[in-house]
Amino acid sequence: CMDYASTSGYEYTETTSAQIGDGVLMAEFSDGTVTGSAWSTFVVTHGPTAASETAGCSASNLDACVVTTATEPTGWTGAGFEVDGAWATATEYTADEAGWGRTPSWDTTASCCGTSTSPMTQATLSLNGGCSVIYTAENPDGEAVAVQKSECLDPQSVLSESRSKMIWSSDLKKDNKVLFRLKVAADASSGIQCPVCDAVVRTTQRIRREMRTLTDEEWGKVTAAMWIMKTTSQADGVAAYGASFRTYDYFVVKHLVAMVDLRGDQAHFGPMFMPWHSAFILEFENALLSVDPEILAMPYWDTTLTEPSVFTDQYFGSAPGTGPNGEVIDGAFNDWPIESNFNLADYTNAAGEAISSPYTGSTTGMLRGADATRTETTVLRFGTSTYAYDPNDFWKCANLDAFYYDWYECVEQGTAGGVGVVSGSLHSGPHAQIGGKSGDDSGDFEDVTASPNDPIFFFHHADVDRNAYWWMHVNADKRASAYGYPTEEASGIGPYAGMTYYGQHLMDRMGDAWGFSAQDLGFSDSTDLQTNADILCKVSPTTAVYTYDTVVACLADGGAGGCQTTWGDEVATTTTTTAAATTSTAATDTAIATTSGSTTGAATTASTTGATATVSTTGAAAEATTQSSSTAETTTQ
């Protein structure tokens, strides 16, 4: 890298204000490598030298200035090159010390990026008005470079000092051309080794229960704690409830930041969907329990159960909302407020660091999607209260004998390996049908980026997590290979179809613009950001701090009797759950006991008579047989 300087070591030498400049390298690579002090530097040019300054070199006497030049090491870019004593450890600098530099912008008329100036005259380069051109000694008027609109970015929107560091040699001012080198270990084989999961097998786990089985007292504790999270500042909450406390809006903003990441959505439309949301719900659950430990665990909303309805004054309130503009004015979360004067600077991650994101609020300054136009200050719903998901389809995805990406396709778009498995989307269905409308005028649960504004979000996503939890149980034989989770060249779906980017892969840190530390999730006191692999390891059926009431019941049933599905005739979609008595003592934090670190299951697969479907990901396949019905057996080892 070169911070351009003339033979005197000064820039702007053809003006009356020659000066010594500075420059830094800051980079983040698709494999997770970032710049920092682990890098090595080799100084090629340095100046003006101290000796020449003693001899009279200055901004007004450039002829006396001397710049020294070292020969670049032979083969220094090669994989086998080893640095020696001529190289030094990179020095890290802060933005306050080095600055972010100029921010380029896209010229839509000329279809080019930025405006470049001459380091000699400080004037705009004449070629193409300085747009999409660079200065070179051979072409002082500018040399054209190809820049796509997607590459014309504000560095502060895609880089973060919490992840990568600004680096240079030890002399920020006078070292003008510097070589940088970092050797990154790679597996000798053609593939990537899956990390060994060393998480401890738990002998007790808190139990997440279906919300309508809670007593009135228990449900009241949940809603009261959520109101406290909504109305208490982060500082006051930590002081009162401890380090696990988070404000409710912390989660709304965290979800938004992940979705609008300029590298690509870090939480949706790809394999990282479930690890990210499992971590998200776990962090929310920890915050909820910090307010009231007697809650015991995060409840979930089983969308296959229609009676009693959750869209009542006791639970979620009406859908559509019964306010004059679709506001939800009844229910346990009636008149649930939406932040109306949003400022990203008001939020930090758990380590107290500022968040780097292009999100600045909605078009009306509210904490809604960037394009949202609604101005109502409470939660809106325009959908239906009659939504229900087919219970048979729920268990089809949960019992799919396939690999991780196939399961994700099943719950997101009803397919696995391109083969239709179920109708409808377990994940997206409630968002659209309950939130209602779409685009910039949608209900809050359908506002894709800001959907956690509606409290339904957390109960629904705990239910999607329940499906993943059972799927991991019946596919425990795939755990050593991280369930076939893609290690490289992953591909998104929907708006990110065919796209591969950082955040999707097994070893990528999840949504690291605002990631999840081990401390955030209660794993340890470490502030290390967790990867997708970490979640698959630490939030599995044998290692997670929680389990589900259905899992406990199915294991007690001697092999998943209540968690099977019928692959022939569909079962009725209208089923009933019995609400618990309105008064009782707090439920016991029941736990399941395990005798080893794994369970194996012969999960059911299916197709219609006369057809064969194959679901697979890279490296393996699982074939579905022609059965009208099948059963599942689970053996505890």
C-alpha positions as CSV (number, residue, x, y, z in Angstrom):
1,C,0.0,0.0,0.0
2,M,1.2,3.5,-0.8
3,D,0.3,6.8,0.8
4,Y,1.3,8.8,-2.2
5,A,4.2,11.2,-1.7
6,S,6.6,12.9,-4.0
7,T,10.4,12.3,-3.9
8,S,10.5,14.8,-1.0
9,G,8.1,12.8,1.2
10,Y,5.5,15.6,1.0
11,E,2.2,15.8,-0.9
12,Y,0.5,18.8,-2.4
13,T,3.9,20.0,-3.5
14,E,2.6,22.1,-6.3
15,T,0.5,24.2,-3.9
16,T,1.5,26.7,-1.2
17,S,0.5,24.2,1.5
18,A,2.7,21.2,1.1
19,Q,2.3,18.7,3.9
20,I,3.2,15.2,5.1
21,G,0.2,12.9,4.7
22,D,-0.7,9.6,6.2
23,G,-2.6,6.5,5.2
24,V,-3.7,3.1,6.7
25,L,-4.8,-0.3,5.5
26,M,-8.1,-1.6,6.8
27,A,-9.7,-4.7,5.3
28,E,-12.1,-7.6,6.0
29,F,-11.9,-10.7,3.8
30,S,-14.6,-13.2,2.9
31,D,-13.0,-16.0,5.0
32,G,-13.2,-13.9,8.1
33,T,-9.6,-12.6,8.0
34,V,-9.3,-9.0,9.2
35,T,-6.4,-6.5,9.5
36,G,-4.7,-6.2,12.9
37,S,-1.4,-6.5,14.7
38,A,-1.0,-10.1,13.6
39,W,0.1,-8.7,10.2
40,S,3.7,-8.0,9.3
41,T,4.9,-4.9,7.5
42,F,7.9,-4.0,5.3
43,V,8.7,-0.4,4.7
44,V,9.8,0.3,1.1
45,T,10.0,4.1,1.1
46,H,10.5,6.4,4.1
47,G,10.8,10.2,4.2
48,P,11.7,12.8,4.6
49,T,14.4,11.4,6.8
50,A,15.3,12.9,10.1
51,A,18.7,13.7,8.9
52,S,17.4,15.7,5.9
53,E,15.1,17.6,8.2
54,T,18.1,18.5,10.4
55,A,19.7,19.7,7.2
56,G,16.9,22.1,6.5
57,C,14.1,20.0,4.8
58,S,10.7,21.6,5.3
59,A,7.5,22.4,3.5
60,S,9.1,25.5,2.2
61,N,12.5,23.9,1.3
62,L,11.6,20.6,-0.4
63,D,14.9,20.4,-2.3
64,A,16.7,19.5,1.0
65,C,14.4,16.6,1.7
66,V,15.6,13.0,1.2
67,V,13.5,9.8,0.9
68,T,15.1,6.4,1.4
69,T,14.0,3.3,-0.6
70,A,14.4,-0.3,0.2
71,T,14.3,-3.2,-2.3
72,E,11.2,-5.2,-2.1
73,P,11.9,-8.8,-0.9
74,T,11.9,-11.3,-3.7
75,G,8.8,-13.5,-3.8
76,W,7.2,-11.8,-0.9
77,T,3.7,-12.5,-2.2
78,G,4.3,-16.2,-2.5
79,A,2.6,-18.8,-0.2
80,G,6.0,-20.2,0.9
81,F,7.6,-16.9,1.7
82,E,8.6,-16.4,5.4
83,V,9.1,-13.0,6.9
84,D,12.5,-12.2,8.5
85,G,13.9,-9.5,10.7
86,A,13.5,-6.9,8.0
87,W,9.7,-7.1,8.6
88,A,8.0,-5.7,11.7
89,T,4.7,-6.2,13.5
90,A,1.9,-4.0,12.1
91,T,0.9,-1.1,14.3
92,E,-2.8,-0.6,15.0
93,Y,-4.3,2.9,14.8
94,T,-7.7,4.3,15.7
95,A,-9.9,6.3,13.4
96,D,-9.2,9.4,15.5
97,E,-5.5,8.9,14.8
98,A,-5.7,8.1,11.1
99,G,-9.1,9.3,9.9
100,W,-11.6,7.5,7.6
101,G,-10.7,9.6,4.6
102,R,-13.1,10.9,2.0
103,T,-16.4,9.1,1.4
104,P,-17.1,8.3,-2.3
105,S,-20.6,8.6,-3.7
106,W,-22.1,7.2,-6.8
107,D,-22.8,9.6,-9.7
108,T,-26.0,8.2,-11.2
109,T,-25.7,10.5,-14.3
110,A,-22.2,9.5,-15.2
111,S,-22.4,6.0,-13.7
112,C,-19.1,6.4,-11.9
113,C,-17.8,6.6,-8.3
114,G,-16.2,9.4,-6.3
115,T,-14.2,12.5,-7.2
116,S,-10.4,12.0,-7.2
117,T,-7.9,14.8,-6.7
118,S,-4.2,15.1,-7.5
119,P,-1.8,14.5,-4.6
120,M,0.4,17.1,-6.2
121,T,-2.0,20.0,-7.0
122,Q,-5.0,19.0,-4.8
123,A,-7.1,19.8,-7.8
124,T,-9.8,17.5,-9.2
125,L,-8.3,15.2,-11.9
126,S,-9.3,16.3,-15.4
127,L,-10.2,12.9,-16.8
128,N,-14.0,12.3,-16.5
129,G,-14.2,15.0,-13.9
130,G,-12.2,12.8,-11.5
131,C,-14.9,10.2,-11.3
132,S,-13.8,6.5,-11.3
133,V,-10.2,7.5,-12.0
134,I,-7.0,7.3,-10.1
135,Y,-3.8,9.4,-10.1
136,T,-0.6,7.9,-11.3
137,A,2.8,9.5,-12.0
138,E,2.4,8.4,-15.6
139,N,-1.1,9.7,-16.0
140,P,-1.4,12.8,-13.7
141,D,-4.7,13.7,-15.4
142,G,-6.2,10.4,-14.2
143,E,-6.4,6.8,-15.2
144,A,-9.8,5.2,-15.6
145,V,-10.8,2.3,-13.4
146,A,-13.9,0.0,-13.6
147,V,-16.1,0.5,-10.5
148,Q,-19.6,-1.0,-10.1
149,K,-22.2,0.9,-8.1
150,S,-22.2,-2.0,-5.5
151,E,-18.5,-1.3,-5.0
152,C,-18.9,2.4,-4.4
153,L,-19.2,2.3,-0.6
154,D,-18.7,4.4,2.4
155,P,-15.9,2.6,4.3
156,Q,-17.6,3.3,7.6
157,S,-20.7,1.4,6.4
158,V,-18.9,-1.9,5.7
159,L,-15.9,-1.8,8.0
160,S,-16.0,-1.7,11.8
161,E,-13.2,-1.1,14.3
162,S,-14.8,-3.7,16.5
163,R,-13.8,-6.3,13.9
164,S,-10.9,-5.0,11.9
165,K,-8.2,-2.5,12.7
166,M,-6.5,0.3,10.8
167,I,-2.9,-0.7,10.4
168,W,0.4,0.7,9.1
169,S,4.0,0.6,10.0
170,S,5.3,2.2,13.2
171,D,5.7,5.6,11.5
172,L,2.2,6.7,10.3
173,K,3.5,9.9,8.7
174,K,6.8,9.2,7.1
175,D,6.6,5.6,5.9
176,N,5.0,6.1,2.5
177,K,5.0,2.7,0.8
178,V,4.5,-0.4,3.0
179,L,4.1,-4.1,2.2
180,F,1.7,-6.1,4.3
181,R,1.7,-9.8,4.8
182,L,-0.3,-12.3,6.8
183,K,-0.1,-16.1,6.5
184,V,-3.5,-17.8,7.0
185,A,-3.5,-21.5,7.8
186,A,-5.5,-23.7,5.3
187,D,-6.4,-27.3,5.5
188,A,-4.2,-29.5,3.4
189,S,-7.1,-31.5,2.0
190,S,-9.5,-30.2,-0.6
191,G,-12.2,-29.6,2.0
192,I,-12.5,-27.7,5.2
193,Q,-12.3,-29.6,8.5
194,C,-15.4,-29.3,10.7
195,P,-14.5,-28.1,14.1
196,V,-14.7,-30.6,17.0
197,C,-17.6,-29.8,19.3
198,D,-16.4,-29.9,22.9
199,A,-19.6,-28.5,24.5
200,V,-20.6,-30.2,27.7
201,V,-23.6,-32.5,27.6
202,R,-26.2,-31.1,30.0
203,T,-27.9,-33.1,32.6
204,T,-30.6,-30.5,33.2
205,Q,-32.3,-28.1,30.8
206,R,-35.0,-25.5,31.3
207,I,-38.1,-26.3,29.4
208,R,-39.8,-24.0,26.9
209,R,-43.5,-24.5,27.0
210,E,-46.4,-23.6,24.6
211,M,-47.7,-20.3,25.8
212,R,-51.3,-21.4,26.3
213,T,-50.2,-24.0,28.8
214,L,-49.0,-21.3,31.2
215,T,-51.2,-20.3,34.1
216,D,-52.5,-16.8,34.2
217,E,-49.8,-16.0,36.8
218,E,-47.0,-17.4,34.7
219,W,-48.2,-15.6,31.5
220,G,-48.5,-12.4,33.5
221,K,-44.8,-12.7,34.6
222,V,-43.7,-13.1,31.0
223,T,-45.7,-10.0,29.8
224,A,-44.6,-7.9,32.8
225,A,-41.0,-8.7,32.1
226,M,-41.3,-7.8,28.5
227,W,-42.9,-4.4,29.4
228,I,-40.0,-3.8,31.7
229,M,-37.6,-4.5,28.9
230,K,-39.6,-2.1,26.7
231,T,-39.7,0.8,29.1
232,T,-36.4,0.6,30.9
233,S,-33.1,2.0,29.6
234,Q,-30.1,-0.2,29.2
235,A,-28.1,1.4,32.0
236,D,-31.0,1.3,34.4
237,G,-31.8,-2.3,33.4
238,V,-28.3,-3.6,33.9
239,A,-28.1,-1.8,37.3
240,A,-31.4,-3.4,38.4
241,Y,-31.3,-6.8,36.8
242,G,-27.6,-7.6,35.9
243,A,-25.4,-7.9,32.8
244,S,-27.9,-10.1,30.8
245,F,-30.5,-7.4,30.7
246,R,-31.3,-6.0,27.3
247,T,-33.9,-3.4,26.3
248,Y,-36.6,-4.7,24.0
249,D,-35.6,-2.3,21.2
250,Y,-32.0,-3.6,21.4
251,F,-33.3,-6.7,19.7
252,V,-35.3,-4.8,17.0
253,V,-32.2,-2.7,16.1
254,K,-30.0,-5.8,16.1
255,H,-32.3,-7.6,13.7
256,L,-32.3,-4.5,11.4
257,V,-28.6,-4.2,11.4
258,A,-28.2,-7.8,10.4
259,M,-30.6,-7.6,7.6
260,V,-29.3,-4.4,6.0
261,D,-25.6,-5.4,6.1
262,L,-24.1,-4.3,2.8
263,R,-22.3,-7.6,2.4
264,G,-25.7,-9.3,2.3
265,D,-28.4,-10.2,4.8
266,Q,-26.7,-11.8,7.8
267,A,-29.8,-13.5,9.3
268,H,-32.1,-14.5,6.5
269,F,-32.3,-16.1,3.0
270,G,-29.5,-18.5,3.7
271,P,-28.2,-21.3,5.9
272,M,-27.3,-18.9,8.7
273,F,-31.0,-18.2,9.3
274,M,-31.5,-20.7,12.1
275,P,-28.1,-20.4,13.9
276,W,-28.6,-16.6,14.0
277,H,-32.2,-16.7,15.2
278,S,-31.5,-19.5,17.7
279,A,-28.8,-17.2,19.2
280,F,-31.2,-14.2,18.9
281,I,-34.0,-16.0,20.8
282,L,-31.5,-17.3,23.4
283,E,-30.2,-13.8,24.1
284,F,-33.8,-12.5,24.4
285,E,-34.6,-15.4,26.8
286,N,-31.6,-14.6,28.9
287,A,-32.7,-11.0,29.1
288,L,-36.2,-12.0,30.0
289,L,-35.0,-14.3,32.8
290,S,-32.7,-11.6,34.1
291,V,-35.8,-9.5,34.8
292,D,-37.8,-12.4,36.4
293,P,-36.0,-15.8,36.9
294,E,-39.4,-17.3,37.9
295,I,-40.4,-17.3,34.2
296,L,-38.0,-20.3,33.9
297,A,-37.9,-20.3,30.0
298,M,-39.1,-18.5,26.9
299,P,-42.6,-19.7,25.9
300,Y,-43.4,-20.5,22.3
301,W,-46.5,-20.1,20.1
302,D,-47.4,-23.4,18.3
303,T,-49.0,-22.1,15.1
304,T,-50.6,-25.5,14.4
305,L,-52.9,-25.0,17.3
306,T,-56.0,-22.8,16.8
307,E,-57.9,-23.1,20.1
308,P,-57.9,-21.2,22.3
309,S,-57.1,-18.4,20.0
310,V,-54.0,-16.3,20.8
311,F,-55.6,-13.2,19.2
312,T,-57.5,-12.2,22.3
313,D,-57.3,-9.7,25.1
314,Q,-55.5,-12.3,27.2
315,Y,-52.7,-12.9,24.7
316,F,-51.6,-11.0,21.6
317,G,-54.6,-8.8,21.0
318,S,-56.5,-8.5,17.7
319,A,-55.5,-9.2,14.2
320,P,-56.2,-7.0,12.3
321,G,-55.7,-4.3,14.9
322,T,-58.9,-2.6,16.0
323,G,-57.5,0.9,16.3
324,P,-58.5,3.5,13.7
325,N,-55.4,2.8,11.6
326,G,-54.8,-0.8,12.4
327,E,-53.2,-0.2,15.8
328,V,-53.3,-3.1,18.2
329,I,-55.1,-1.5,21.2
330,D,-56.0,-4.7,23.1
331,G,-54.2,-7.7,24.5
332,A,-51.3,-8.1,26.9
333,F,-49.2,-5.8,24.6
334,N,-51.8,-3.2,23.9
335,D,-50.5,0.1,22.5
336,W,-47.0,-1.4,22.3
337,P,-44.9,1.6,21.5
338,I,-42.6,2.0,18.4
339,E,-39.6,4.3,18.8
340,S,-40.4,7.5,16.9
341,N,-37.1,9.4,17.1
342,F,-34.6,6.7,16.2
343,N,-30.9,7.4,16.5
344,L,-28.4,4.5,15.9
345,A,-26.0,6.3,18.2
346,D,-28.3,5.5,21.1
347,Y,-27.4,1.8,20.8
348,T,-24.2,-0.1,21.4
349,N,-23.4,-3.8,21.5
350,A,-23.0,-5.6,24.8
351,A,-19.4,-4.5,24.9
352,G,-20.4,-0.9,24.8
353,E,-19.1,-0.4,21.2
354,A,-20.8,1.8,18.6
355,I,-22.7,0.0,15.8
356,S,-21.6,0.4,12.2
357,S,-24.6,0.2,9.9
358,P,-26.1,2.1,7.0
359,Y,-29.5,2.0,8.7
360,T,-30.6,5.4,10.0
361,G,-34.3,4.8,10.6
362,S,-37.5,4.8,8.5
363,T,-38.5,7.5,6.0
364,T,-40.3,9.1,8.9
365,G,-37.5,8.7,11.4
366,M,-39.1,5.8,13.2
367,L,-37.6,2.4,14.3
368,R,-39.2,0.6,11.3
369,G,-37.9,-0.6,7.9
370,A,-35.8,1.9,6.0
371,D,-38.6,2.3,3.4
372,A,-41.5,2.3,5.9
373,T,-43.9,5.2,5.6
374,R,-46.2,4.6,8.6
375,T,-46.2,7.2,11.3
376,E,-48.3,5.4,13.9
377,T,-46.4,5.1,17.2
378,T,-47.8,1.7,18.2
379,V,-47.8,-1.8,16.7
380,L,-49.9,-2.2,13.6
381,R,-51.5,-5.4,12.2
382,F,-53.5,-5.6,9.0
383,G,-53.7,-9.4,8.7
384,T,-55.9,-12.2,10.0
385,S,-56.4,-13.9,13.3
386,T,-57.4,-17.3,11.7
387,Y,-53.9,-18.2,10.6
388,A,-52.9,-21.9,11.3
389,Y,-50.0,-24.0,10.0
390,D,-50.6,-27.7,9.1
391,P,-49.3,-29.8,12.0
392,N,-48.5,-32.6,9.6
393,D,-46.2,-30.3,7.6
394,F,-44.6,-29.1,10.8
395,W,-43.4,-32.6,11.6
396,K,-42.5,-33.4,8.0
397,C,-39.8,-30.8,8.2
398,A,-38.8,-31.7,11.7
399,N,-38.3,-35.4,10.8
400,L,-36.7,-34.8,7.4
401,D,-33.8,-37.2,6.9
402,A,-31.5,-34.8,5.1
403,F,-28.9,-32.2,5.6
404,Y,-29.0,-28.8,7.2
405,Y,-29.7,-26.7,4.1
406,D,-32.5,-29.1,3.1
407,W,-34.2,-28.6,6.5
408,Y,-33.8,-24.8,6.1
409,E,-35.4,-24.9,2.6
410,C,-38.3,-27.0,4.1
411,V,-39.3,-24.5,6.8
412,E,-38.6,-21.4,4.6
413,Q,-40.1,-22.4,1.2
414,G,-41.5,-25.9,1.5
415,T,-38.8,-27.7,-0.5
416,A,-35.7,-29.8,0.2
417,G,-33.1,-30.2,-2.5
418,G,-35.5,-28.7,-4.9
419,V,-38.2,-31.3,-4.2
420,G,-41.5,-30.2,-2.7
421,V,-42.0,-31.4,0.8
422,V,-44.7,-29.3,2.4
423,S,-47.1,-26.5,1.3
424,G,-46.5,-23.1,2.8
425,S,-43.7,-21.7,5.0
426,L,-43.4,-22.4,8.7
427,H,-41.3,-19.3,9.1
428,S,-42.7,-16.7,6.7
429,G,-46.4,-17.6,6.7
430,P,-47.3,-15.9,10.0
431,H,-45.3,-12.8,9.2
432,A,-47.3,-12.1,6.0
433,Q,-50.7,-13.3,7.0
434,I,-50.8,-11.7,10.5
435,G,-48.8,-8.6,9.8
436,G,-50.7,-8.0,6.6
437,K,-50.1,-5.8,3.6
438,S,-46.5,-5.5,2.2
439,G,-43.8,-3.1,1.2
440,D,-43.5,0.3,2.8
441,D,-47.1,0.2,4.1
442,S,-47.1,-3.2,5.9
443,G,-48.0,-4.2,9.4
444,D,-45.1,-4.4,11.8
445,F,-44.9,-8.2,11.9
446,E,-44.7,-8.1,8.1
447,D,-42.1,-5.3,8.0
448,V,-39.3,-7.7,7.1
449,T,-36.4,-5.9,8.7
450,A,-38.2,-4.6,11.8
451,S,-40.6,-7.5,12.5
452,P,-39.5,-7.9,16.1
453,N,-41.4,-4.7,16.8
454,D,-44.4,-7.0,17.2
455,P,-44.0,-9.1,20.4
456,I,-45.5,-12.1,18.4
457,F,-42.0,-12.4,16.8
458,F,-40.3,-14.0,19.7
459,F,-42.9,-16.5,20.5
460,H,-43.1,-17.5,16.8
461,H,-39.4,-17.8,16.3
462,A,-39.1,-19.9,19.4
463,D,-41.5,-22.3,17.6
464,V,-39.4,-22.4,14.5
465,D,-36.4,-23.1,16.8
466,R,-38.5,-26.0,18.2
467,N,-38.7,-27.5,14.8
468,A,-35.0,-27.2,14.3
469,Y,-34.3,-28.7,17.7
470,W,-36.2,-31.9,16.9
471,W,-34.7,-32.1,13.5
472,M,-31.2,-32.0,15.1
473,H,-32.3,-34.7,17.5
474,V,-33.4,-37.2,14.7
475,N,-30.4,-36.3,12.6
476,A,-27.9,-36.7,15.5
477,D,-25.8,-39.0,13.3
478,K,-24.9,-36.0,11.2
479,R,-23.7,-33.9,14.1
480,A,-20.0,-34.6,13.7
481,S,-20.2,-33.1,10.2
482,A,-22.1,-30.1,11.5
483,Y,-25.2,-31.6,9.9
484,G,-23.7,-30.9,6.5
485,Y,-23.8,-27.1,7.0
486,P,-22.0,-25.5,4.1
487,T,-18.4,-24.6,4.8
488,E,-17.8,-22.6,1.6
489,E,-19.6,-21.5,-1.5
490,A,-23.0,-21.3,0.2
491,S,-25.8,-19.9,-1.8
492,G,-28.7,-17.8,-0.6
493,I,-32.4,-18.1,-1.6
494,G,-35.0,-15.5,-2.5
495,P,-33.5,-12.1,-3.1
496,Y,-30.0,-13.6,-2.4
497,A,-30.4,-16.6,-4.7
498,G,-27.0,-17.6,-6.2
499,M,-25.1,-15.1,-3.9
500,T,-22.2,-16.2,-1.7
501,Y,-20.9,-13.8,1.0
502,Y,-19.4,-13.7,4.5
503,G,-21.8,-14.7,7.2
504,Q,-23.3,-17.7,5.4
505,H,-20.6,-20.3,6.1
506,L,-20.0,-22.6,9.0
507,M,-16.9,-20.8,10.4
508,D,-18.2,-17.3,9.8
509,R,-19.0,-15.1,12.8
510,M,-22.7,-14.5,12.8
511,G,-23.8,-11.0,11.9
512,D,-20.5,-9.6,13.2
513,A,-21.5,-5.9,12.6
514,W,-23.4,-6.6,15.8
515,G,-22.6,-10.2,16.7
516,F,-23.3,-12.6,19.5
517,S,-20.5,-13.0,22.0
518,A,-20.2,-16.1,24.2
519,Q,-21.0,-13.8,27.1
520,D,-24.2,-12.5,25.4
521,L,-25.5,-16.1,25.1
522,G,-24.4,-17.3,28.6
523,F,-21.8,-19.7,27.3
524,S,-18.8,-18.2,29.1
525,D,-17.4,-14.8,30.1
526,S,-15.6,-14.5,26.7
527,T,-16.4,-11.6,24.4
528,D,-15.4,-13.7,21.3
529,L,-18.1,-13.5,18.7
530,Q,-19.7,-16.8,18.0
531,T,-19.8,-18.6,14.6
532,N,-22.5,-20.7,13.0
533,A,-20.5,-23.7,14.1
534,D,-20.5,-22.5,17.7
535,I,-24.3,-22.4,17.7
536,L,-24.7,-25.8,16.1
537,C,-22.4,-27.2,18.8
538,K,-23.7,-25.4,21.9
539,V,-27.4,-25.2,21.1
540,S,-28.0,-28.8,20.2
541,P,-30.5,-31.1,21.9
542,T,-27.8,-32.4,24.3
543,T,-25.8,-29.2,24.9
544,A,-28.4,-26.4,24.9
545,V,-29.4,-24.8,28.2
546,Y,-33.0,-25.4,27.1
547,T,-35.3,-28.0,25.6
548,Y,-39.0,-28.1,24.6
549,D,-42.1,-29.6,26.3
550,T,-42.8,-31.6,23.1
551,V,-39.3,-33.0,23.1
552,V,-39.6,-34.1,26.7
553,A,-42.9,-35.7,26.0
554,C,-41.7,-37.5,22.8
555,L,-38.6,-38.9,24.5
556,A,-40.7,-40.1,27.4
557,D,-43.1,-41.7,24.8
558,G,-40.3,-44.2,24.1
559,G,-39.3,-42.9,20.7
560,A,-41.0,-39.8,19.3
561,G,-44.6,-41.1,19.3
562,G,-46.0,-37.6,19.6
563,C,-43.5,-36.1,17.2
564,Q,-44.2,-38.2,14.1
565,T,-46.1,-37.3,11.0
566,T,-48.4,-39.1,8.7
567,W,-47.1,-39.1,5.1
568,G,-50.3,-40.3,3.5
569,D,-53.6,-38.6,4.4
570,E,-53.1,-35.2,5.9
571,V,-54.2,-34.7,9.5
572,A,-56.7,-32.1,10.4
573,T,-55.3,-28.6,10.9
574,T,-57.7,-27.6,13.7
575,T,-56.4,-29.0,17.0
576,T,-56.7,-27.8,20.6
577,T,-54.4,-27.3,23.5
578,T,-55.7,-27.3,27.0
579,A,-55.0,-24.2,28.9
580,A,-53.5,-24.6,32.3
581,A,-55.4,-23.7,35.4
582,T,-55.6,-20.0,36.1
583,T,-53.8,-20.4,39.5
584,S,-51.0,-22.6,40.5
585,T,-47.5,-22.4,42.0
586,A,-44.6,-21.8,39.6
587,A,-43.8,-24.8,37.5
588,T,-40.8,-26.8,38.3
589,D,-37.8,-26.3,36.1
590,T,-38.0,-29.9,34.8
591,A,-35.0,-31.3,32.9
592,I,-34.3,-34.3,30.8
593,A,-31.3,-36.5,31.7
594,T,-29.0,-37.9,29.1
595,T,-26.6,-40.8,29.4
596,S,-24.2,-39.8,26.6
597,G,-23.6,-37.0,24.2
598,S,-25.7,-38.2,21.3
599,T,-28.9,-39.8,20.2
600,T,-29.6,-41.4,16.9
601,G,-32.9,-41.6,15.0
602,A,-34.3,-43.2,12.0
603,A,-36.3,-40.2,10.8
604,T,-39.1,-40.6,8.3
605,T,-38.9,-39.6,4.7
606,A,-41.6,-39.5,2.1
607,S,-43.0,-39.2,-1.4
608,T,-46.2,-40.2,-3.1
609,T,-46.6,-43.7,-4.6
610,G,-44.6,-44.2,-7.7
611,A,-42.3,-41.3,-7.2
612,T,-38.8,-41.0,-5.8
613,A,-37.3,-37.9,-4.4
614,T,-33.7,-37.2,-3.5
615,V,-32.7,-34.5,-1.1
616,S,-29.0,-33.7,-0.7
617,T,-26.3,-31.3,-0.2
618,T,-22.7,-31.4,-1.3
619,G,-21.1,-34.7,-0.5
620,A,-24.0,-36.8,0.5
621,A,-27.7,-37.6,-0.3
622,A,-30.7,-39.0,1.4
623,E,-33.3,-40.8,-0.6
624,A,-37.0,-40.8,0.1
625,T,-38.9,-44.0,-0.3
626,T,-42.4,-44.6,-1.8
627,Q,-44.4,-44.9,1.4
628,S,-48.0,-43.9,2.2
629,S,-47.0,-43.6,5.8
630,S,-44.0,-44.3,8.0
631,T,-42.9,-44.1,11.6
632,A,-39.8,-42.9,13.4
633,E,-37.8,-44.7,16.0
634,T,-35.3,-43.1,18.3
635,T,-32.7,-44.9,20.3
636,T,-30.9,-43.2,23.2
637,Q,-27.2,-44.3,23.3
